[in-house]
Amino acid sequence: MILIYFSTTQFPVCILGAYWQKKFGIPYVIDMQDPWHSEFYKDKPKAERPKKYWISYRLNKYLEPIAMKSVGGLISVSGTYIQTLQQRYPQLKDKPAEVITFGAFDLDFKIAEQNDQLLDLAYPILATRINLVYIGRGGYDMQQAVKVLLEGFKYGLDQEPALFENIHFNFIGTSYAPKGKGVPTILPIAEKIGVAPYVTEYTNRIGFYQSIKNMQQADGLFIIGSNDSAYTASKLYPYILAKKPLLGIFHPESSAGTILKKCNAGQLMTLDQDAGIAFDTIKDYLKKIRDKSIPTTKWSEFDPYTASFLTKKQVEVFEIVISSDLANTSKSK
């Protein structure tokens, strides 16, 4: 039996599933890596909306129902995404649906090491600085996390300059724009808080294995999250596998924060914390870096987020969808 699996954020192509299902009788599953039709940006200022928002909002609102009408099952990185779709399309409540994130694959780190000479660093290694690295997108929904981080850091500069003044934050790959065309969304926050000399934002995207090398060469890693509670950071897993001191700044209801804490893989800050509390967390984090501490990660807790474990869950969803389709086909004969 054949099954079509859509795993892409180019969601308009998913309507092909409905067409193929009608013409050839082939069931299909959609992986919701992000929301498709979303109201998140509807009440946001124009400057904070994605480019071409007007047309994409209307296109998504029209196309999503076409794909969801005949879908055999759903996979998503967030349970919230599934709940939203089930509320919007009640028939989905009878379809298989599983929360399955992108799995962690430790072999990627070996591949990066084997190709070390082919991979470049996106930031300069400064012997006089403690280099902290974040690799991933920026954007207006990330600015609250950046603000919490940098206000806590500013508090530290005032309270304990000896510990904080030789820190440098490197935000890498913050824009989806073509190389050299990205608009900084992190640096303006640093300038407003008054810590711009301690922050560099590289808007250009870098490759996956290059990202791993950049993480491996850092003194410490940090990861920022969205102000959307449904946000789940699958990119958290390579950060954990890097086995570096790690600081996460997430929405208090984000699954990313829950995973970080459950695995004991790093320090956690939330978007509702003030500068004083953030300062205490950052201070502990910096001390771990200076002591060259390796995180005491609970790897048994991390196992459910590995590629092998999550692939099995995907296959289970596929088998349920195929079995259901075969049963429906037999009834119709």
N, C-alpha and C positions, 0 to 999 in steps of 0.2 A: 504494500500500500504506500502511496506517495503522500507526503505532507509538505506544505510550503511554509517556511518560517521567515517572517519579516523581522529582522533585527537591525533597525536603522532609525536615525532621527529625521531622515528625509521622508516624512510620513505620507505625503501624497501618493507615493508609489504603492502604498498598502491597499489602495482601492483596486489594484490589479487582483488582489486575493478574491474579492467579491466577483470579479469578472471571470476569473479562472474557475472559481467554485461553481458558478452558474453554467459555464460552458463545458467544463471537463469533470465536474463533480469532485474536485480535489479540495480537501479541507485545509485550512490555514490557521496559523497562530501568529499573533502580533506581540512583539516585545516592546513595551512602553518604557523606553530609556529616559524619556522626558514626557511632560504633558503634551498632547497634540493640540486640541483646541482648549485654550486656557483663558480664564478671565483675570489672571494675575496682574497683567499690565494695563487692564482697561481703565483703572482709576489713577494710573501713574502719570506724572507729567510727561509731555512729549519727549523731552530730552532723555528720559530714563527708559523709553520704550525701544525695543529692537528696531533695526532698520527695516523698512518696508512693512511696518507693523499693520498699517491700515489694510493692505491687500492680503497679508498672511492671515490676519485674524478672520477675515471674511471667507477666505479660501478654506481654512481649517474647519470653520463652522459648517461649511457645506460638505466637505469631503469626509470628515470623521464619521458621520452617521452611515455613509455608504459602506465604509470598511467594517464598522461594528455590527451592521445588520446580519452578516453571515459568518462572522469570525467564529472559529471552532474553540478557541481558548486564548487566554491572555497570560503573558509573563510581564512582570514589571519590577523595576528597581525599588519601587515604593508602594506600600499598601494603600497609601492615600490616593495614588493615581488610579488604582483598581476600584476603590470605593467610589470615586468621582464618576468613573465610567459606568459602574453598576447603577448609580443613582440616575444618571442621564439616560441609560438604556437598560431598563429593568430586565430584559430578556437575558442579559449577560450574567445575571445571578445564577442561572442554571448551567453556565459554562465553566469549565476548569479554569482556575486562575491561581497563580502562584507568584509570590514575591521572590525573585531570584536576581541577585545583583551580579556584576561582573566578578568573576572569580580571581583570586590571587594565584599567581603561577611563579613559584620560586625559581624555576629554570630560567626565567627572563633575566635574572641577575647574573647567572652564569654566562648567558649569551652576551650580556653587556660587558662583562669582564674579558671575555675572549676577544671582543672587538674594541677594546679600550682605545687603541691607537686611531681608530676610525671615527671616534666620537669626540666632540668638542665640548668645552665648558662654555656656558652662556654668561658666566660672571667671573671676574678676576678673583683669584685666591689671594687675600690680603693677610699676610702673616701677623700684622698688628691688630687685626680685627677677628672677632668671632663671627663667621659667616653663617647666617641663618637663611634657609632656602624654602620657598614655596613655588611649586610649579603647577599652573592651572589658570583657568580664566579669572578675570576680574569682573567688572560690571557693577552697576548701581546696587543690585541686590546683595552684593558682597561688601558694600562699604560700611555697613554697620559692624560687621566682624572686624574689619580693618580699623575702624574707629576704636572699638573696645581694646584691641591689641595695642595700638599706638598710644592711646591715652594712658593705658597701664604702663607702657614703656616710658612715657614722658614723666609719669609719677615717679618711676624708678630713677630716672636721670636726676630728678630733684632730691630724692631721698638718699640714694646710694650711688652716686656718680662713679665710684671706683669699680662697681660691678657692672654698670650699664653703659658707660660711655664708649667702650670699644666694641659695641654690637653693631652689625650691619644687616639689614633685612633686604633680601633679594627676591623680588616678585617676578617670576619668569613665565612668559607665554600668556599674558593676561588678555590679549585681544584675538578675535577671530579674523580680523582684517588682514589683507595681504601684507607681506613683509614691508616694513617701513611706513605702513599706512595706519597703524593702530593708534587709537587715542587713549592716553593714560587715564585710568579711573582710580588708581591707587595713590599715585604721587600727589594729586591735589589734596587728598585727605591728610597726608603727611605734612604738606606745606601749611595747611590750615592749623594743624595741631602744633606745628613748630619743630618737627623732627625730620624734616626733609634731608638733612645731611646724612642721616642714618638709614635712608631708604633709597633703593634703586628699583625702578620698574622697567622690565624688558617686555615690551608688548608683543614681540615676534614669537610665534609658536615654535616649539622644537619637537623633534621626533621622540618616540616612546623610549627607545634605548638610550638616546642622548639624555632624556629625562632621568633615567636610572643612574647614569654616570654623574649627573649634576647632584643628585641626591646623595650618592655615595661619597662625593668629595666635600659635602657640607659638614660643618661642625654640628649643626642641629637643623631639624626640619620643623616646619609649622604648616598648618593647613587651615584655610579660612572657609567658612560655609555661608550659604545664602540666608537671607532673612525669611525665606519661605520654609515653614515647618516641615513640608513634605520633602524637602531636599535631602537626598541621600548621596553621600560621596563615595562612590566605588573606588575613586582614585586614592582613598584612604589606605587600601590594602597594600599597594607598593610602598607607601610610606612606612607601614608597619614592618614589612619584609626587609626594609633597609636597615633595621636594627640601630637606628640613631635616636638620640633624645628627641621626643616628638611633642609638639604642642598643638592642640586642636581648638579652634574657636567656632562653635556651632550654635544654632538655634537650640534652646533648651529641650525642644521636642523632636529634634532631628535624630534619626536612627544612627547617624554617624557618631554622634557623641556617646550614645548607648554602647555601640560596638567598641569604641576606643576605651571606655571605662571598663566594660566587661572583660576585655582582653588584657587589661592592665598594661597597655602599650604606650601610654604617654600621659601628659598633663591635659586637663580639659578646662576650657573657659567657655562660658555661655554669653549670649548677646545681651542678657539682662544684668550683667555684672557691672559694678561701678569701677572707677580707676583704682581704688584702694584694694579691692578684692583681686582685680586683674594683676596688680603689682605683686601681690603675694604669690600668685600662681607662676608668673613669669620669673620671679626671683628663684623659686624652687627649680624651675626648668633650667635656668642659666647655671645654677649650681651643679646640676647633673651634667651639663655640658663641660664645665670646668673640671669636674671630677672624672670626665670621660666614662661616665656610667653607661652601660648597655641596658636598655629597658628589660625589665623582668616580665616579659610578655608571657601570658598563659596560652601556650600554643594549642592546648587541647580545646580552649574556647574559640580559638581562631580557625580551627579545622572546618567548621560549617561555611566559611567564606572562601575556601580554596576552590580552584578550578575543577578539580576532580569531583569534589562533593556536589558542587552546583551543576555540573554537567549531568550528573545522574538525576538530579531533580528536573532538569529540562527534558531529559528523555522520558521521564515518568509522565510529564504533562503531554508530550507528543503521543505516547502510547494510549493515554486516556482519550485524547481527541480522535485518534484513528479508530479506536474500539467503538466509540460513540457514533462515529460516522458510518462504520460498517453496520452497526445495529440499526441505524436509521434507514440505511440503504436497503437492508433485508426486509424491513417492515413495509417499505414503499413498493416492493415487488409483489 
